């Protein structure tokens, strides 16, 4: 199972601003010494030692996650602005099967705004299966691509075969070599998390959640869904102070997410749904704080990283 991040930002797309790029370049130039420019090897060595926040970017597109199973099955979670970049990638890869399985955690705008720009949806040789617990998924997506919000209607221009399936409130099903389960989580208007399993490995995707007693509770459903997952990708938009101030906004702090991962014996945690006001340096500081907190909160080793646009995770 290979996972790729196409959109990791929360709430609204956050492009890299020109002045931010200029500051990054200026900071890099200030660090250069004459010995760093002697030859190609010294230049590469200099670039390799730059901090991640300076030589790179976490990304500004909203939620979109690609999962490729070992048998080639393609699963996509959410249709945020990152979906625009995913489309050409799918078309450029010789497919075993021109089928896309698209699951929605919920239909807030940052999770559907990329759908009108998803290139495979316009190709008649592709089939796209849409999944959500909502019974009105087709109607809501059609409204999204309808005048005056969009110049053309979905039914007028999308030539792919489109099929809509309503999921039960909780449950599971098999698609190809993957077993997919879902569970409702605490978020305004409702949202769900998904768990994927293949060959004894498990991944949980939970991009929007205000963690509560319900998610920490030791119910049979929670045990089956959360306990011992190899990888957890979870909403960690806020600092603790922000989470207290915005307790009813539907998102979690990175420290509470660390507590959650430790409580459920998660092995790898990816902080997700990054605050749109935060730049790369601030997000890297949050990452270091989360690692420091995890090391002092438990003797168990928890691997923590930021979800970064273009990044890949391979299981096992």
C-alpha positions, 0 to 999 in steps of 0.5 A: 500500500502506497499513500501520497499526499496531494493536499494537506492544508486545512480550511482554504488553499494557501499559496506560497506568497512571493515575499515568503519565497524571497525571505527563504532565498535571502535566508539561504544566501546568508548561510552560504560560505565560499567553501559551499560553492567550490564544486557540485558536490559541495553545493549539494552538501550545502543544500542537504543540510538546510532545514526542511522549512527553508529548503522546501514547503509543506504545501498549500492545497487542501485535502486530497489523499491517494492510496494505491493498493498492491493489486493496483486498486486506486482509492482517493480520499476527499476532493480538495484543491490537491485533486487538480494535481492528482488528475494528470498524475493518474492520466499519465500512469498506465492504469491496470484498471481505469477505475477511481474509488473516491471516498468523502470524509465530509462535504465542507468546501475545502474537501470538494473544491477540486472536483470540477478540475479532476481530469479523469472525470472528463474521460469516457473510459474512466469509471468513478465511484463516489462514496459517502454516508450522506444519502444526498451525495450526488445532489450536493456535488451537482449543486457544487458544479452548477450555475452561478457557482460554476459555469458548466454543470457536472452532467453537461461536461463530465464524460466518465461513468459515475456511480454513487454509493451511500455508506452506512453510519459505520461499517466496512467493505472490501475493494480489491485487496483493501479492506476499508472501514469507516467511523463517525467522528466529532466535527461540525455537521458530521464527518467520518474517518477511514481505516484501510487494511492490507496484508496485515498493515493498517492506515487511518485517515482522519483529516477533520476531528475535534477529539473528544471523549467519544474518540478516546472511549474504550468501546469495542468499535473504537478498539477495532478501528483505532487500536494498533494502527501502523499509520495515523493521519490526523487533524492537528491544526491547532496549538493547545491554546488555540484548541481551547479558544476554538473548542467548537470549531471542529479541529484538534491540537497537535498535543491532543493528537499525540495523546490520542496516538499514544493511547491507541498504540499508533506506530506512525503519526502524520500531523494533517490539516495544517492551519492556513495562517501557519508558514513552513517554519511555524509548522516545523516548530509545531512538529518539534514540539509534538516530538518533544511532548511525545518523548516525555509523555510515554516510554513508547516510541511514536514516530511523528512527521508532518504530512507534506504535499508530494510526500509518500508513505509506504506500508509495510 
